[in-house]
Amino acid sequence: MTAETISAPRHRPIRRPLFRRRSAIPGFGLTLGVTLTILSLIVLIPLSAVAIKASALSPGEFVAAAFSERAMAAYRLTFGAAFVAAVINGVFGVLTTWALVRYEFPGKAVVNALVDLPFALPTAVAGIALATLYAPNGWVGQYLTPLGIKAAYNPVGVTIALIFIGLPFVVRTLEPVMRDLSADVEEAAASLGAGRFDTILRVILPALGPAWLTGFAMAFARGIGEYGSVIFIAGNMPYKSEIAPLLIIIQLEQFEYANAAAIALVMLAVSFLMLLVINAVQAWARRFS
Amino acid sequence: MARSKARHPTEDPVWAKAVIIGLMLAFLGLVLILPLAAG
């Protein structure tokens, strides 16, 4: 008997399983694959194409195209008007949702249907309608002009168009949350001595916080990208009432594709950062609701 | 015996309802209903 045969059997190395534990839900790999493929085809590859197109410019050319005085004025107007419109929609969206969910009044069904109309209406139609209404000789504009208020062909007009476009995002995001708020909580607050105002301020509004932020973010994001309705009421004057999406179109019409991509890249980066911050605030708010 | 007309504690007062519905209609009128009518 040789030394080899009497020696202890060598243990085979322990093979770790590739996946530690199988998920109880089947099809995770397939679902993830389909999700990533669709996301890449629809979102990531087109967006990376913008970055690739802009990379044709040298750093100096990129700065000259993306941060020119005209482009900066367009960014300020686009993001500023979208923010103001989202805030106004945030305030009046809560009132509208409250009335639609809590009260019964004549014509409620019509108002409820009208709120959804900006989703379906072609944005150009909305722009023409708003310009007809708020132009200095329009239905409402003719009464505002003598008061020194100009509501069309300036940043105010841009904001009005973005309010029109963004309202349903706030209302339809808040509505299911407000409908699901339990009456027990309000009754408990009332039984503990809270007045109606205190109950709304300290019980109802905090519960609506995350949904409100979601609606606000959606209205804001929609406002940043809006083009069709705004160009009819904005006046489109460079440095004054020209929005960034219009500036991109102008660059494309002049065959300055790389310049257009540079402006688009800046808008993409700022929009992404803003939505990231809003989502972080939303996650923070959810911890307290 | 007359029924009590006391408001339920979770119900808004009538004046608050009127103010909220009025504000909503004014807002929707200016940014939604009138533009659609004009269109």
Contacts between the chains, C-beta under 8 A, distances in Angstrom:
chain1	res1	chain2	res2	distance
A	92	B	23	7.2
A	92	B	24	7.2
A	92	B	27	4.5
A	95	B	20	5.5
A	95	B	23	5.5
A	95	B	24	5.2
A	95	B	27	7.3
A	96	B	24	4.8
A	96	B	27	7.2
A	96	B	28	6.8
A	98	B	20	6.1
A	99	B	17	8.0
A	99	B	20	5.3
A	99	B	21	5.2
A	99	B	24	4.8
A	102	B	12	7.0
A	103	B	12	7.9
A	103	B	17	5.6
A	103	B	20	7.4
A	103	B	21	6.4
A	105	B	21	5.6
A	111	B	24	7.7
A	111	B	25	7.7
A	111	B	28	6.6
A	114	B	28	6.8
A	114	B	32	5.8
A	114	B	33	6.5
A	114	B	36	7.3
A	115	B	28	7.7
A	115	B	32	7.5
A	117	B	32	7.1
A	117	B	36	6.6
A	118	B	32	7.4
A	121	B	36	7.8
A	125	B	39	5.7
A	126	B	35	6.8
A	126	B	39	7.5
A	128	B	39	6.4
A	129	B	35	4.1
A	129	B	36	6.3
A	129	B	38	5.0
A	129	B	39	3.1
A	130	B	35	5.0
A	130	B	38	8.0
A	132	B	35	7.8
A	132	B	38	4.5
A	132	B	39	7.0
A	133	B	34	5.6
A	133	B	35	5.2
A	133	B	38	4.5
A	138	B	38	7.3
A	139	B	34	6.6
A	139	B	38	5.8
A	140	B	30	7.2
A	140	B	34	6.6
A	160	B	31	6.5
A	163	B	31	5.0
A	164	B	31	5.2
A	164	B	32	6.5
A	164	B	35	6.5
A	167	B	31	6.9
A	167	B	32	6.9
A	183	B	10	5.6
A	186	B	9	7.4
A	186	B	10	4.2
A	187	B	9	6.6
A	187	B	10	5.8
A	190	B	9	3.4
A	190	B	10	6.4
A	191	B	9	7.6
A	196	B	9	7.5
A	196	B	12	6.5
A	196	B	13	7.2
A	196	B	16	7.7
A	199	B	10	7.7
